[in-house]
Amino acid sequence: MPPAAAGTGESRLWIPLPQSDEHQSIGKLAIESRVAHELGKEAEYGNSYLVLAPQPAEAAAGYDVALRFEVTRREYLRELKGPGGQASRANDAILKRYLEPDKMVPLNATIAELAHTQTEGVTTPLEKAHKIYNYVASTMRYDKSGEGWGRGDEMWACDSKRGNCTDFHSVLIGMMRSSGIPARFEIGFPLPEGKAEGDIPGYHCWAEFYVDGLGCVPVDASEASKNPAKRDYFFGAVDADRVMFTYGRDIRLSAEQKGDPLNYFIYPYAEADGKPVKDLKTHFAFKDLSPPRAASPGN
């Protein structure tokens, strides 16, 4: 956290934390900081975070925070063939939320018409989802040149047909929801293929959609776009070379957060005197523990 101006009042720093689920196990979480801290959880999606509330003198001096943890990742593969009806139904309130718009994922006439056009002639939710996925993976380009990309602005991405993973999955989620298919945004960090340790330059995101009888189905349209040979794999699976951190968009962390809801929550977020703090310095790295990781089936 950079030094704050002298006399700064209340300040807070929120840092997202990974969570254990059926696809990853988190252990040995260690937190190093001279500033008092506690764990919290936001209400809408259940995302976990670390929150620090430094004293004015601590904020004025600036401070560091280091997080370390061990993670065991498992491939997330959903069997899409054969008899359905085995998965338990998700909570109705959760499904309702994943049919609603986000600030940058409006469910307007443009996205609804696009979804209708691309799914015309198919009737089942799984078939519609597959059509939408194929459209996004084959039509959009992974391209981070210029400006506008990376915000997950569905309409910008729909028009420009390019961007990063956030942009790909904003279009995909908007089309899914417009077709009556609950879908959610997921974000974490990729583990570089073929390396046992090193820096992680940035985040990666993907999505899940829900179908009665199947449950949640993972998709990664941006990875499928990068390598069309993996397109079939990334409809119904994501590899183990990633660590999931948080769900959802438009995130309000706690009552103490005075700024606007976060577009997504993967990097630390800080406020001082109720205003967002810029220029937070971050560094992300990983190291494999023995035995070394085997290549994922999708790679």
N, C-alpha and C positions, 0 to 999 in steps of 0.2 A: 504494500500500500504506500503510495508516494506521500511525502510530508504534506500536511494540510497547512493552510494559512494560519498564522497566529490568531488565537481567539476563536477558532472554529468551535462550534457547539457540538451537538450530538452527531455521531457518525456511526455507520454500520457497514460491514462487509459480509456478503453472502457468497458461499462457495458451494457448488453442487457436489453431491456425493453419489457414487454408484450404489446400486441396490442389488441384493441377492434375489434371484428368482430361479425358475427352472432351467434357465439357460446360462446362468453365471453364478458363481459363489464368491462372495467378497469376505475377506478375512484380514486380521492383523492390521486394522486401520490405526495409523499413528498420526497424531496431529502435533506439530511443533510450532509454537508461537508464544511470545511473552505476553500477549494480550488475552484476556479472559474470553472464553468462547463456550458455546453450547450447541447441541444438535437440535434441529427443527425439521418440520415437515409442512409443506404447503397444503392447503385444504382441497383444492380441486382435483389434482392428479395424484397426490400422495408422494410427490418428489421430495427426497431428503436433501438437507443442506447443513452446512456448518455456518454459524453466524457469529461474528465478532463485533463487540461494542466497546471500542477503546475509550479510555479516558481522554479528555482534551489534550493533555500533554503527550500521551502516546500517539494520538492522531497527528499532532503537530510535528512529532519527530519522524513519523513514518515507521512502518514495521513490516516484517516478513511473516509469511505463513507457509509451512511445508506440510503436504499430505503424502503419506505413503500407505499403500495397501497391497495385498496379494489378491489376485483374481484367477479363478479357474473358469475358462470359457468352454461352452459346448455348442456345437453346431445346432442351429434352430431349424428343424426340418418338419414341415407339416405334410402328411400324406394326403394327397388330393384325389386319389383314385380309390375305388372300392366303396363299400357301403358307408353311408354317413350316419348321423344320429348318435354318435358316441360322445361328443363333447357336451359338457354341461353349458347351459345358457348363461351368458354374461348378465351382470346386473343391468336392469332396464335403465336406470339413471345414467350409467356409464355409456350405454349404447346411444341414449338420447343425446348426450354431449358430443359424441363422435359423429352425429348427423347434423350438428349445428355449424355455422360459419365461424371463422376466426377473422380478426381484423384484416389480415392480408390474404385471407382465403374466403372471399365472399361467394355466396351461392346465388349468383345473379343469372340473368337470362343468357349471357354469353357463355358461361361455363356449363349451364344446364343444356343449352342447345348443342354444344360441342359433345357433351357426354351422350346425349340422345343420338346424335349422328353416328358416333363411334360404336354404340351398342345396339344400333337398330338391327332387328331380326333375331336377337338372342333374348332368352327369357329368364334364365336362372341367374342369381347373384354371382355365382362363381364364374360363369361364362362372361357376364358383363365386366366383372373385375379383370378377367384375363384380357378382354378387348381393350379396356382402359390402360392397363399396364403395357400392352404391346404398342399402343399408340404413343404413349409418353416415351417409352424406351427407344422407339424407332424414329420418332419425329424430332425430339429435342436433342441438342448437342451439348456435351459437357464443355463449356467455354467460359472462362473467367476473365476474358478481356474486357476492357472498357469499364463502364459503370452500370449499376442497376442490379447486378447479380448478387446472390448471397443473402438477400433479405427475405426470401421466401414469399415474394410478391407474386401471387398467382396470376394476376392480369398482365403484369410485365412479362413474366415468363411465358404465358400463353401467347402473347403477341410476338415476342422475340424468338421463342422456341430455342432458348439456350439458357445456360446458367450453371450453377453447381448443384449439389445434391439437395439443398434446401429448396431451390427453385423447381427441380424435377418433382419433388414429392408434394409441393404445394399444389401443382397442377393435378397430380394424380389424386391427392386427397380430396380436392374440390370436385373433381369429376366423379369420384366414388360416392361422396356424400350427396351430390346432386342426383345420383342414380339410386338413392335409398340404401346405400351400403355403408355402414359405420366404418370409419377409418381414422387412424390416429398417427401422429407424428412422433418419431423416436430419434434421439440424438445421443451420440457418445463420441468415442475416439477410435480411430482405426489403428491396428497394429501392423506396421509395414511388412509386407510379404517378403519372406526370404531373409529377414534380419532377426538376430537374437537379442539385440538391444539398440537403443538410439533415441533420438529426439522424435517427437510427434508434432508435426507442424501445425495441425489444425484438426477440427472436428469432422465427423461424418454422420449423416443422418439417413434414415430409411423409414419405412412405414409398415403398418399392419392394417388389415381389414378384417371384418367379422362376418362369418356366414353361419347361420344356424346349422347345427349338426357337425360342423367342422371346427368351430371356434375361431380363434384369431389366426390369421394367415400372414406371414411376413413376406415383404417384397422389397427389392432394392433396384429401382428403375435406373438410377444413375450409373450404378456399376454395370448393369445390363447394357446400357448405352455405350459405355467405354469398351466393352468386349461382347459383341453380339453372340459369341459362342457360349456365353454363360446365361443367355436370356432365359432359357427354360429353367435353369437352376434357381435363378433369383426370383422366380414366381413360386413362392411356397417355401423358400429357404433363405437364410443368411448364414454366412460362414462364421467360424469361431474367431476370426481375426479382427475383433472389434470388442469394445467394452461399452455397454449401454449405461447411460447416466440418467436421462430424464425423458418424460413424456410431455407432449402438448405444446401449445402456443398460448400467447396472451397470459403469461403467468404472473400472478401477484403472490409474492413469497410470504408476506406476513402483514399484519396491521401496521407495523413500523415502516413499511416501504411507502414512501411518499411519491415517488416518481410513477410514470406510466407502467402498466403491466409489461413484462419482458416479452419481446417477440419470440424468443426461445431462451432456454437456460442451460448453457454449457460452459460458459466462461464466468469467472467471478464478477460480481456486481456490487458496487459500493455507492453509498450516498453520504453526503456531508451537508448538514443544515437542510436536509430534505431535497437536495439536488444530486443528480448522478455525478459520480466522479469519473473523469476521463483519464486515459493514459495509465491504467493499471498494467503492471508488467507481469507477464506469466511465462512459465516454462513447463513443458510437458515431456516426459520421457518414460521409457519402459525398459525392462530387462527380463528376459525369459529365465525362469528357474528350471533346473533339470527335472525331467528330460526335456530336450528342446521340442518346440512345437512341430508337429507334422503338418504337411501341406493340407489345407482344407479341400474338401471334395469339389468346391466351386472354383478352385484355382487351377 
